[in-house]
């Protein structure tokens, strides 16, 4: 049976459906907080930037103790609770807007709740996926989730922009809220029993050591440690230049909003293609070789964005660079996610994923602010070029070998031998 068509079970089917509907809702409401602040509350650039940075930073801080809390609880009830929390928080914004009571303070509170709930849900979701899917099927499962993400990225933002244009600034956020309600229903439909995780110590209370168990596991594993630093830095450098590229394209270069959206929607086809190719590439070349190759190739694209110019040529350049970058990420991401789950014991998955997500989001927030200052001192183009040049060094943070692994053999087979 072909990997792309094999059944992974009823439980994964419902998890996949829940992930799909919530991911589509998220991308439908892409940049919704900033748009609502601008269109409904007349917020300026400084207020919008502070809203984004503060919401993410505080949300990360709130999420830190939730990783160990999730670890020793049933994962599906936690996921449902986080979905219902996000539904309630996001739906409060359209309600307040209709009543004429919406404020920046409410947007900030909701963004904090959403950020903390996102991290908590993803930590529980990774553990849930590992419990539902056989180890040899993890890569296929992660590939399907990755393909769903890129499909939603292609369709969601353009459709969300049309919805906002037709029905007002809060409609896409309301749709996103409903998507979380549907996601909770999908997770509930998984059914079956879920045993309560057993603690490895006698104390039921949260200990300080629990808070750092995820980071300790990451830093003690030679492969995860390098992947941790690599993925955190790569993601932060890419995200830090995103607003600067928007300023450059929509400002000095004169691109229209629909052209800007097109420049980033079409290349996401590359992510869909890459995620579909990933299982076959791993089967042929082995997990480590694919990680090293795709992780290296994704570092060479972003520097090209510093040379974007006006007109059709500039638009084609951005689309070409983004297609190459996203295609490499489409291959790398599911293989990386599978490797991370394979190298993490089941009783540490939630804490490990929570620590990883907290670090990634905090680094993105810090570098976004730093690159904004760099662009103010120099120029957006110089700041974009600087990030691109730094990305060229990130392949040195990829693991050159996996201890005990055959370079031509998937890591799942190695893990089975070691078990």
matplotlib code that plots the C-alpha trace (Angstrom):
import matplotlib.pyplot as plt

x = [0.0, 1.3, 2.3, 0.1, -3.0, -2.5, -5.0, -3.6, -6.7, -10.0, -8.4, -5.8, -8.5, -10.5, -7.3, -6.4, -9.8, -9.7, -6.2, -7.4, -10.4, -8.6, -5.5, -7.8, -9.5, -6.1, -4.9, -8.3, -7.8, -4.1, -3.0, -6.6, -5.5, -3.4, -6.2, -8.8, -6.6, -6.0, -9.4, -11.6, -9.6, -7.4, -4.2, -0.9, 2.2, 3.7, 0.5, 0.1, 3.8, 3.4, 0.2, 1.9, 5.1, 3.4, 0.7, 3.3, 5.7, 3.2, 1.5, 4.9, 5.4, 2.0, 2.6, 5.9, 4.3, 1.6, 4.0, 4.6, 0.9, -0.1, 2.4, 0.6, -2.9, -4.9, -4.1, -7.4, -9.4, -6.6, -6.8, -10.6, -10.3, -7.7, -10.0, -13.0, -10.8, -9.7, -13.3, -14.5, -11.7, -11.8, -15.6, -15.5, -14.0, -16.9, -19.3, -17.5, -17.2, -21.0, -21.7, -19.2, -17.0, -13.9, -10.6, -6.9, -6.7, -9.2, -7.2, -4.1, -5.8, -7.2, -3.9, -2.2, -4.8, -4.6, -0.8, -0.7, -3.5, -1.7, 1.5, -0.5, -2.6, 0.4, 2.3, -0.7, -1.3, 2.2, 1.8, -1.6, -0.3, 2.5, -0.1, -2.5, 0.0, 2.4, 6.1, 6.6, 3.7, 4.8, 6.4, 3.4, 1.2, 3.4, 3.6, -0.2, -0.4, 2.3, 0.5, -2.7, -0.8, 0.5, -2.9, -4.5, -1.8, -2.5, -6.3, -6.8, -5.3, -6.8, -10.2, -9.9, -9.0, -12.1, -14.3, -13.0, -13.6, -17.2, -18.3, -16.1, -12.9, -14.0, -15.7, -12.5, -11.8, -15.3, -14.8, -11.5, -13.3, -15.9, -13.1, -11.8, -15.3, -15.4, -11.9, -13.0, -15.8, -13.4, -11.1, -14.0, -15.1, -11.7, -13.3, -11.7, -10.0, -7.0, -5.1, -4.0, -0.2, 1.6, 4.0, 7.6, 7.6, 5.3, 4.5, 1.4, 2.4, 4.2, 7.9, 10.5, 12.4, 9.3, 9.4, 12.8, 12.6, 11.8, 14.8, 17.0, 15.9, 16.5, 20.0, 21.1, 20.4, 23.2, 20.8, 17.9, 20.2, 21.5, 18.1, 16.7, 19.2, 19.0, 15.2, 14.8, 17.3, 16.1, 12.4, 13.2, 15.4, 12.7, 9.9, 11.9, 12.1, 8.5, 7.2, 10.2, 9.5, 5.9, 7.1, 9.5, 7.1, 3.9, 5.8, 8.8, 8.3, 4.6, 3.1, -0.6, -2.0, -3.3, 0.1, 1.7, -0.7, -0.2, 3.6, 3.3, 0.2, 1.3, 4.8, 3.1, 2.4, 6.1, 5.4, 2.6, 4.9, 7.7, 5.5, 4.3, 7.8, 9.2, 8.2, 9.6, 12.9, 13.4, 12.6, 15.3, 18.0, 17.4, 16.1, 19.4, 20.5, 17.2, 17.3, 20.8, 20.2, 16.8, 17.9, 21.0, 19.1, 16.5, 19.2, 20.3, 17.1, 16.2, 19.2, 17.7, 14.8, 17.3, 17.4, 13.7, 12.7, 9.5, 7.2, 6.7, 10.4, 10.4, 7.2, 8.6, 11.8, 9.9, 7.7, 10.8, 12.7, 9.7, 8.8, 12.4, 12.4, 9.0, 9.6, 12.7, 10.7, 8.0, 10.5, 12.3, 9.5, 7.7, 11.0, 12.2, 8.9, 9.1, 12.8, 11.9, 9.0, 11.1, 13.9, 11.6, 10.2, 6.4, 6.5, 8.4, 6.7, 4.4, 7.2, 9.7, 7.3, 6.2, 9.8, 10.6, 7.6, 8.2, 11.8, 10.9, 8.2, 10.2, 13.1, 10.9, 9.5, 13.0, 14.5, 11.5, 12.0, 15.7, 15.4, 12.8, 15.5, 18.1, 15.8, 15.2, 18.9, 19.8, 17.0, 14.5, 16.6, 19.8, 18.1, 16.6, 20.1, 21.7, 19.2, 19.8, 23.5, 23.1, 20.9, 23.7, 25.6, 22.7, 23.5, 26.5, 24.0, 22.6, 23.7, 26.4, 25.7, 23.2, 24.9, 24.4, 22.6, 23.3, 23.2, 21.2, 18.7, 15.6, 15.9, 12.7, 14.6, 17.5, 15.1, 13.5, 17.0, 18.0, 14.7]
y = [0.0, 3.4, 5.6, 8.5, 6.3, 3.9, 4.1, 5.2, 4.4, 6.0, 7.9, 9.6, 10.4, 12.4, 14.1, 15.0, 16.4, 18.5, 19.7, 20.6, 22.6, 24.6, 25.2, 26.5, 28.8, 30.1, 31.0, 32.4, 34.8, 35.5, 38.9, 39.4, 41.1, 43.6, 44.2, 44.7, 47.1, 49.1, 49.0, 49.0, 50.9, 53.2, 51.9, 53.1, 51.1, 51.4, 50.1, 47.3, 46.2, 46.4, 44.4, 41.6, 41.5, 41.8, 39.3, 36.7, 37.4, 37.2, 34.2, 32.4, 33.2, 31.9, 28.7, 27.8, 26.0, 24.4, 21.9, 19.8, 20.2, 18.7, 15.9, 14.1, 14.5, 12.8, 14.7, 14.7, 16.5, 19.1, 19.6, 20.0, 22.4, 24.5, 24.5, 25.7, 28.3, 29.7, 29.6, 31.6, 34.1, 34.8, 35.0, 37.7, 40.1, 40.0, 40.3, 43.4, 44.9, 44.6, 46.1, 49.0, 48.0, 46.6, 48.0, 47.4, 46.0, 43.3, 42.4, 42.1, 39.9, 37.6, 37.4, 36.3, 33.6, 32.4, 32.2, 30.3, 28.0, 27.4, 26.2, 24.0, 22.4, 21.7, 20.1, 17.8, 17.2, 15.9, 13.4, 12.4, 11.8, 9.6, 7.5, 7.1, 6.3, 3.3, 4.4, 3.3, 5.5, 8.7, 10.2, 9.5, 11.1, 14.2, 14.5, 14.6, 17.3, 19.3, 19.0, 20.2, 23.2, 24.3, 23.8, 26.0, 28.6, 28.7, 29.1, 30.8, 34.3, 35.2, 34.0, 35.7, 39.0, 38.6, 37.8, 40.9, 43.1, 41.9, 41.5, 43.6, 43.3, 40.7, 38.1, 36.1, 36.0, 34.8, 32.0, 31.1, 30.8, 28.5, 26.3, 25.7, 24.6, 22.1, 21.0, 20.2, 18.1, 16.2, 15.4, 14.3, 11.9, 10.0, 8.0, 5.0, 5.0, 7.1, 6.0, 8.6, 9.1, 7.8, 10.1, 8.8, 10.3, 10.2, 13.9, 15.1, 18.7, 20.6, 20.8, 23.3, 20.4, 19.6, 23.0, 22.4, 18.7, 19.5, 21.7, 19.2, 16.4, 18.6, 19.7, 16.3, 14.7, 15.5, 15.3, 17.2, 19.9, 20.8, 20.6, 22.8, 25.6, 25.2, 25.3, 28.1, 30.3, 29.6, 30.2, 33.4, 34.9, 34.2, 35.6, 38.6, 39.8, 39.2, 42.6, 44.3, 42.7, 43.8, 47.4, 47.2, 45.7, 47.6, 50.9, 51.8, 49.2, 50.0, 46.5, 46.3, 44.2, 41.5, 41.2, 40.9, 38.2, 36.4, 36.5, 34.4, 32.2, 30.7, 29.5, 27.5, 24.9, 24.1, 23.1, 20.8, 19.2, 18.9, 17.3, 14.7, 13.8, 13.5, 9.9, 8.6, 10.5, 9.1, 5.6, 6.0, 8.0, 7.7, 10.2, 11.8, 12.5, 14.1, 16.3, 17.4, 18.1, 19.8, 21.7, 23.0, 23.9, 25.9, 28.3, 29.5, 31.2, 34.1, 36.3, 36.6, 38.7, 41.6, 42.1, 42.4, 45.2, 46.8, 45.4, 41.9, 40.9, 41.7, 39.7, 36.7, 37.0, 36.9, 34.0, 32.0, 32.5, 31.7, 28.6, 27.2, 28.0, 26.6, 23.4, 22.7, 23.4, 21.1, 18.3, 19.2, 19.8, 16.5, 14.6, 16.9, 16.5, 12.7, 12.6, 14.8, 12.4, 9.3, 10.6, 11.7, 9.2, 9.2, 10.6, 13.7, 14.6, 17.4, 19.0, 18.8, 20.2, 22.9, 23.9, 23.9, 26.1, 28.5, 29.0, 29.4, 32.0, 34.0, 34.1, 35.2, 38.0, 39.1, 39.0, 40.7, 43.6, 43.7, 43.5, 46.4, 48.5, 47.4, 48.4, 51.8, 52.5, 51.2, 50.2, 47.3, 46.0, 46.0, 44.2, 41.6, 41.0, 40.6, 38.0, 36.2, 36.1, 34.8, 32.0, 30.9, 29.8, 27.8, 24.5, 24.2, 23.7, 20.6, 17.2, 15.7, 12.2, 10.4, 8.2, 4.6, 5.2, 4.0, 7.1, 5.2, 3.8, 5.6, 6.5, 4.5, 1.3, 2.4, 3.2, -0.3, -1.9, 0.1, -0.7]
z = [0.0, -0.9, 2.1, 1.0, 1.0, 3.9, 6.8, 10.1, 12.1, 13.1, 15.9, 13.7, 11.2, 13.7, 15.0, 11.4, 10.8, 14.0, 13.0, 9.5, 10.5, 13.2, 11.0, 8.2, 10.7, 11.9, 8.4, 7.5, 10.4, 9.5, 11.0, 12.3, 15.5, 13.6, 11.1, 13.8, 15.7, 12.5, 10.9, 14.0, 16.6, 14.5, 16.1, 14.8, 13.9, 17.4, 19.1, 16.6, 17.1, 20.9, 20.7, 18.8, 20.9, 24.3, 23.5, 22.4, 25.2, 28.0, 26.5, 26.5, 30.1, 31.1, 29.1, 30.8, 33.9, 31.7, 30.0, 33.2, 34.1, 30.8, 31.0, 33.8, 32.6, 29.9, 26.7, 24.8, 27.6, 27.8, 24.0, 24.2, 27.0, 25.1, 22.0, 24.1, 25.8, 22.4, 21.1, 24.1, 24.1, 20.3, 20.2, 22.8, 20.3, 17.7, 20.6, 22.0, 18.5, 17.9, 21.4, 20.7, 23.6, 21.9, 23.1, 22.6, 26.2, 25.3, 22.1, 24.3, 26.9, 24.1, 22.3, 25.6, 26.2, 22.6, 22.7, 25.9, 24.7, 21.4, 23.2, 25.6, 22.9, 20.7, 23.6, 24.3, 20.6, 20.0, 22.9, 21.6, 18.1, 19.4, 21.4, 18.5, 15.7, 15.5, 15.5, 11.9, 10.8, 12.5, 9.4, 7.3, 9.9, 10.3, 6.5, 6.3, 9.0, 7.2, 3.9, 5.6, 7.0, 3.6, 2.0, 4.6, 4.1, 0.3, 0.7, 4.1, 3.8, 0.4, 1.5, 4.8, 3.2, 1.0, 4.0, 5.8, 2.8, 2.4, 6.0, 8.2, 10.3, 12.9, 10.7, 10.0, 13.7, 14.4, 11.8, 13.5, 16.9, 15.4, 13.9, 17.5, 18.5, 15.6, 16.5, 20.0, 18.6, 16.4, 19.3, 21.4, 18.5, 18.7, 21.5, 23.2, 26.5, 27.4, 30.4, 32.9, 32.7, 35.8, 37.6, 38.2, 41.7, 44.6, 44.8, 42.9, 43.2, 40.4, 41.3, 40.0, 38.4, 36.3, 34.7, 33.2, 32.4, 28.8, 28.3, 30.2, 27.8, 24.7, 25.8, 27.0, 23.6, 21.1, 18.1, 19.6, 21.1, 17.6, 16.0, 18.8, 18.2, 14.4, 14.2, 16.8, 15.0, 11.5, 12.4, 14.3, 11.5, 8.9, 11.0, 12.1, 8.5, 7.6, 8.7, 7.1, 3.8, 4.0, 4.6, 1.7, -0.8, 0.2, 0.8, -1.3, -4.1, -4.6, -4.6, -3.9, -1.0, -3.4, -5.1, -1.7, -0.7, -4.0, -3.6, -0.4, -1.1, -4.4, -3.2, -0.4, -3.1, -2.6, 1.0, -0.1, -2.6, -0.1, 2.6, 0.1, -0.9, 2.6, 3.4, 0.1, 0.5, 4.0, 2.8, 0.1, 1.8, 5.5, 8.1, 8.9, 5.4, 4.5, 7.6, 6.8, 3.1, 3.4, 6.5, 4.6, 1.4, 3.3, 4.6, 1.1, -0.1, 2.2, 1.3, -2.2, -0.8, -0.2, -4.0, -4.6, -6.9, -8.3, -10.9, -12.3, -12.0, -8.3, -7.8, -9.6, -7.5, -4.2, -5.4, -6.6, -3.4, -1.2, -3.3, -2.8, 0.9, 1.6, -0.5, 1.6, 4.8, 3.5, 3.4, 6.6, 9.0, 9.1, 9.2, 12.0, 13.9, 13.6, 14.8, 17.8, 18.8, 18.2, 20.5, 23.3, 25.9, 26.1, 29.7, 28.5, 25.2, 26.5, 28.5, 25.6, 23.0, 25.4, 26.1, 22.4, 21.6, 24.4, 23.4, 19.7, 20.3, 22.7, 20.3, 17.5, 19.6, 20.6, 17.1, 15.6, 17.9, 17.3, 13.6, 13.7, 15.4, 12.9, 10.1, 11.7, 12.1, 8.6, 6.2, 5.8, 2.9, 4.9, 7.8, 5.5, 3.9, 7.4, 8.4, 5.1, 5.7, 9.2, 7.9, 5.7, 8.9, 10.4, 8.6, 11.0, 13.8, 12.1, 13.5, 11.3, 12.5, 14.6, 17.3, 16.5, 13.3, 9.8, 7.5, 4.9, 7.5, 8.9, 12.6, 13.4, 12.6, 14.8, 17.6, 17.3, 17.5, 20.5, 22.3]

ax = plt.figure().add_subplot(projection="3d")
ax.plot(x, y, z, "-o")
ax.set_aspect("equal")
plt.show()
